[in-house]
Amino acid sequence: MITRSYRFALMALVPASLLVLTAVPGSSAPQLAKAAVAAPRLDPLLAGWNATPASTKPYCYWYWWNNIVTKEGITKDVEMMAKNGIGGAYIGNVGGPEVDNPRNGRVKGFSDEWYELLQHAVREGKRLGVQIGVFNGSGWSQSGGPWVKPEDSMQFIDCTEVRVSGGTQINQVLPRVQEAVREVRVIAFPAPANDGDILRAAKVTSPQGDELGVLVDGASHNFPANKNYGRMSLTWEFENPVTLRSMLFQHHNGNQNGGRILYSTDGTDFKPLRDFALDRRDGPQVLLGKRPGAVSTPPTTAKFFRVEMNWDTVRDGHDLGIQLSSAARLESAEEKQLGIASRENNPGWDHFRWPATPEPVVGAVAPDKVIDITAKMGADGRLVWDAPAGNWVVQRYSTVSTGEKAGPTADDLTGLEIDKMSRDVAKRHIEQGMVGELYRRLKPEERSGFKFAIADSYEKGFQNWTAKMIPEFKTRFGYDPLPWMPVLSGRIVGSAEQS
């Protein structure tokens, strides 16, 4: 039944004609419209359905496994694609554990023979009407290859630091970040109050015995895999009340630490200060995992402090060390600068939210006191600087390659992943790598068969620095990041909120 309160059209598609029934308010029955009016508008749709154009053909991934490829196999594959309506194919040079296939030989990656196989695929695609393209690098998570140099790879920033007394000329070699790829900046700032102060207790005790007492000596200690202390506890007793602002964890081999910090004025009545959780487990990418992890606390003055932890959060056979400090530190500084990747495959919305560092901060770095002394360091790392009076922290910032490689693929096809933040590097990668080389090897009349290069997937973790980071930062955000660089070492600059 068609009611008068609604206006709509009923359409029936029939082989010979198109009928349109229209209900009109005030009418008792649908009206018949002329089919010739509406039919031409749908004819192209019907024609396209019966004879789909080339633009609607599906494309497919075409994986070449471990370089086990022949010209005969390529021709058969492309012929089958054309026969079954495949419009195009993305060639991915992937690989994995060796495949025992004696019928096919293994072609050496990036050899003349290897490139000739790619050229053959392009020629066959052009002959048969199948568009052929390639992944822009090796593997299916790929923007890299053996042509990528460390300085063009994905990188993160790290630093070393020394403390110097001013009022005289400083002439010394600054320690270099291990495996540094590129120098970034050398900066100096007045050492904040309490900066670097480790609280030395008169006595450290544990219900688990003296064996755990070594945890507080400033080093990390390896515990055998068969040890399990249950709910472990360490108590610091000081001769006089001290002020706690942070707790530092040394856990060089991948621990997950969780527990509680407590304080007491008499050594008997302990009150909870805060709970904490730090994750330094080995994972997909732990760039800064060897740094001490900091837990920030509200400034708390007491004579006794206690840390309680479940031993099952300490990975068996791994290193651990704990220190209390009066220095203010930015909590989760490594995670906040993408120096440690998530251990979860699908982290929740709150995964990148961290406890706020308590305000106000005593001992914050003043941003207007941070100075650039890069020009004072020679190529050999020697700093020659007339330092103003006072105690100074000097930091030498460099980048380190993340070491991420393209893959999964055959061993002779892999190489470093490119810097994802650099247009210049991406351009070099395309022009000087596999894509550019294939294009150059194709004859001019063949190149029209080489249709595209694609980026299939990006599964290579984080990077947090690029060669033009500082000028690009200034352009995008309108201020100089250099005065704020100490936050990368976990220090607080200005205020916790600003940092």
N, C-alpha and C positions, 0 to 999 in steps of 0.2 A: 504494500500500500504506500502511495506517495502522498504525504500530507502537504497542506498549503503553507505551513509555517516555515518551511525550508526551501531553499533554492539550490538545486544541484543538477548535474548532468549525468546521465547514464550513457556509457559508450559501449557498443558491441562491435568488435572487429570481425568481419566476415570476409571470405575470400574475394568476393567481387565488389563489395561496397562497405562503406562505413556509415552506420546508423547512429544518429545522435538523438536521444530522447531528452527533452528539457521540460522540467516542471516549472510552471509559471504561476506565481501567486494569483489567485482569482480564477484559475482554470481548474476544471474537474478532471482533466486527463493530460498526460504528457503530449507534447507537440512534436511532430516529426519534422526534423530539419533536413535540408538538402545535403546529401552525402558529399556532393562535389565541393561544398564550401570548406569542410574540415579535412577531407581526405588528402589533399596535396601536402598539408603540413606534416603528416605522419608517413607519407610515402618514403622519404629518405631514411627514416628510422627502420621501417620494414625492410627496405632494400639493404641497409647496412647489416641488419640481423641475418639476412639470408646469405650475404656475401661480405663477410667482415673485412675491413681494410687492413693493410699491413700494420698500421699504427696500433691495432688492438691485439696483435700477436703477443703471446707470452715470451718472456726471456728466462734464461736459466743460468745457474752456476755451472761451470764446466771445470771441475777439479782435475788437475794433472798431478797424480800422486807420486811423490818421491822421484820425479823425473823419469818415470817409466812410461815413455811416450814414443810412438812411431808415426811416420807420415801416413802409413796405411790406416792406422787406427784413427788418426785425425780425420782423414777423408771419410771413413765410414761413419764417424760420429756426426760430422756436419751434414752428410747426406741424409742421415736418419732425422736430424733436426729439421731440415728443409721438408722432408716428406711428411712430418707430423705437425707442421705449422708453427715451429719454434721461430720467433722473429730474431732472436739474438742470443749470444752466450758470453758470459763473463769468465775469462780464463783465470783460474786461481791456482798458483803453484804451491800446493800444500804438501804436507807429509807427516810422517810419524815413524813409529817402529818399522824397521825394514820389512818389506813384503817379499816373500819368496815367490817369484814369478819368472821362471827360467825362460819363458817364451819371449820376453822382452828384455832388451839391454837397458842399463842405466846410463842416461846421458849426463855428462858433467854440466853442472849449473853454470849459466852465463858463458858457455863456450860457443864457438861458431855454430856447432851442430845444434845446440840448444836454441839459439836465436833463429836458426833456419826452420826449426819446428814451429815457432811462433809465426814466422813469416808465412809458412805453408798454411797455417790455420787461417790467417787473414786472407790469403789468396783464395782458399776454398770457400770461405764465407762470402767473399765478393762474387765468386762464380755461381754460388747456389742461392744467393739472396738472404744469407743469414748474417746479421751484423755482429762483428766480433770486437770485443774489447778485452782489456786485461786489468787485473788488480794493479794498483799503483806500486806495489812492492810484493815481497814474498809473504806467504801465509794468508790466513783470512783475517787476522788482526794485524794490519800491515800498513805502515808507511815508513818502510825502512829497507835496508839491504847492506851488503858489504861495502858499498860506496860511501856510506855515511860515516864521517869522521866524528870523534868524540865531541869536538866543539860544535858540531851540528846536531848532536843527539839531545834527547830529553834530559833536562838538568834540574838540579835543586841547589839551593844556596846554603852554605854552611860557613862557619867562621872559627878562627882561633883567637885567643886573646892573651895579652900580657898586662901586668900592672907596672907602672913606672912612676918614679918620683920626679916632678918637674923642677923648674928653676935652673936647669942645666940642659946641655945638649944630649939627646938620646941617640946612641949609635949602636944598634944591635940588629941582628937578623930576626925577623918575625917568623914564628913557626908557620908552616904552610899547611893548609887543609890537606889531608891525605887524599891522593888521587885527584887533586884539583885540575880542572880543565881550563878555566878562565878566571883571571883576577877581576874582581868587581869594584871594591872600594876598601880603603883603609880609613877608619874613623877613630876618633878619640873623644872621650868625655870624662869630666871629673868623676872620680869614684864616689858613688852615693854612700851615705851613712849606712853602716852595717853590711855593705855589699860584700858578699863572699864570706861573711862571718858564719862559721860552723860552731854550734854550741857544744862545747866540750864538757861532758858530765864528769863529776867526781866518781860516780859509780853507775854501772849499767848492770841490771840483773834480769834474770828470766827464770820462770818456773821450769823451763825445759833444760836449764843448766848453762854452764859457761860456754858451751859450744856455740850458742846463738849470740853470745856477747861480741863476737868478732864482726858482726854485721855493721857495727857503728864506727869502724875504724877508717872510713873514707874510701875503702876499696870494695869491690864486689867479690863474693866468695861462693865457690861452687859446693853444692851439697849433693851427696850421693843419691842415686835414684831410689834406694831403699829406705830413705829417711822420711818419716811422717810425724810431725810434731803436733798434729791436731790443731787446736786453737792456740797458736803461738802468741807470746806476749813478751815485750821488751819494756823495761822501765828505766828512765833516765833520772838520776838524782843529782842535783846541782848544789854546790856549797851555798850559793846565794840565788835569789829569784832571777830568772832570765826571761826575755821576751821572745816568744816563738812567732814567726811569720810564715814559715814554709817548712815543708818536709821534703827531702830529696831522696829519690829511689835510684840506686844503681842496679840495673838489671840488664846486663849486656846480652844475654842469650834468650830473651823472649819469655818474660814472666807476665802473668796476669795477677795483679795485686789488688786486693780489696779488704777493707777493714775499718777500723775506727781509731781516732786520736782522742786521748783523754788527758786531763790535767788535774793536779792536786796541790794544795798548799802545805799539807801535812804528811803526804805519803800514804794516807789511809783512805780518805774519802776522795775518790776520783770521779770527776764530772766529765761527761762527753763534750768534746769540742766540735768534732765533725766526723762524718763518715767519708770514705774516699774509695775511689776505684781507678786503677791505672792498668791499661792493657798494652803490653809490649810483646805479645805473642808473635812468634814468627808467622808471617802471612804473605800475601801477594806482593806487598811493597812496604818495607820498613826503612825509609831513607834516613830518618833521624832517630831510630830506635835505640842507639847506643848512648844517647844523651841521658843524663839523669832526668827522670820525670819529676815534676814539681807538684806538690799539693799545697795550695795556699790556705792559710788560716787567718782568722781575725787576730790582730795583735793580742797575744795572751801572755801575761806575766805570771809565772809560777815557779816553784822549786822542783816539782816533779812532773814528768810527762810520761805517758804510756802509749804504746802502739800495739793494737791487737789485730791479728790477721789469721784467717783460716789457712793452714798450711796447704790445703788442696788447691789454693789459688797460686801457689808457687810451683812452677813446673819442675818435676823431679830432675835432678841432675843439672839444674841451671843455676846461673849466678844471681846473687842478690846482695844488696847493701842498702842501709838506711841511715840517713843523717838528718838532724834537726838544725834549722838555720834561723837566724834573726833577720836575714835578707828577704826583702819582698820579691816575689817571683810571680810571673804570669802563669796561671794554671793551664795545662794542656796546650802550651805554646807550640809543641811539635805538631799536634793534630790540627791546630788552627792555621798553620802555614802549609798544610797538606804534606807534611813530612812523614805521616804514618797513615796508611790506608785503612779503611774499615775491614774488620774481619768477617763482616756479615755480607752474604750475597745480596740481600735485599734490605739494607738498613732502613729503619723507620724514619719518620719525619723529624723526630727529635734526636737522631743520632749525632748530628753536628751542632748540638747545643751543650754547653758546658757550664759548670757552676761559675758564678761571677766571682772575680777576685775582690776581696773586701776593700772598701774605701773607708777613710782616706789612707793613702799609701805614704808611709814614711820611708824615705830612701828611693824615691822615684828619680829617674834621669830627667833633667831639664832639657827639653828639646832644643832650646836656643843655645845650649852649651855644647851640643854635639858638633864637632868640626871635622871637615874632610881633609885628611893629610895624605891622600893617595899619592900626590906628587912628591912626597918626602920619602917614598920607598923606591929603591932602585929595582932593576930587573932581577937582581939576585936576592931580593927580599930584604935587603938591609934598609932599615929605617934610620934616617938622619934628620932629627927634628929638634928644634929648640923649644922644648916643652915649657909652658908657663908653670909658675909655682903651683904646688899641690900634688895630690895623688891622682893619677890618671889611669883609665882603662883604655887600652888600645886594641882594636879588633880588626883583623884582616879577613875580609869576606871574599870567598871564591865560590865558583860553581863546581859541582861534581856531576858526572853523568849518572843517570839512574841505572844505566846498564841494561835497560829494557831492549829486547830484540824482537824483530819481526818473526811471526810464526803462527801456527806450527808449520814447519816446512822442512825440506831436506837440509842436511847440515851445510851443504855448499851454497845454499841460497839465502841463508839468514844473515842478519847484520843489525846494527843498531837502529832503533826507531828514531825518527827525526824530531827535532824541536817543534812541537805543535803550536807554539806561540809566534813563530817567525815566518813571515812571508818570504823573506830572502832564502831561508833554508828550504821551505817547501818548493820554491821555484827551482833551486839547485837540484833537489831530489827528483823532480819530474824531468828536468832537462838533462841531467848527468847520469841518472839512474836507468833502470830497466825500460821505462816508458820512452824516454828520449832516445835511447840506443836502438830500440825496436823501430821507432819512426825513422831514424837515420838509415837503418839497414834496408828498409823497404824502398823499392823503386818508386819514383814519382807517380807512375800510373797505378801503383798498388796501394798507395797511402789512403785513398778514399775508402778502402775496405777496413781500415783501422778506425773504428768509430768512437771509442771512448776509453778512458781510464777511470776506475772507480775506487772509492774507499769503502770497503765492505763493513768494517767494524773497528771500534776503538776500545781495546781491552788491555791497555798497557799502563794503567795506574796513573799516578799523579806526576806532575812536574810543577815547580813553583817559580821558575826564573827563566829569563831569556836575555839575549845580549842587549836588546834595546829596552829592557824593562824600565829603567829609571826615566829616560826621556818620554817613553810612551805613557808611563804613570803620570808624569807632569801634564802631558797633553790631555789625558782623559779625566784626571781628577783635580787638576788646577793647583797642585802644591807639590813641593819637593819631598819625596819619601825619605831622603837621607837622614834627617834628624830623628826619624822614627825607626831606623834600622836596628837599634839595640833590642827592640821587642823580639826580633828573630832569635835572639839568644835567651829569651825568657825574661828579660828585664821589663820593668814597667816604665814607660816614658810618659811624662805629664801626669796622667791618672790612669787607673785601671780601665775606666770606660773609654778613654781616648786610645789606649793601647789595644 
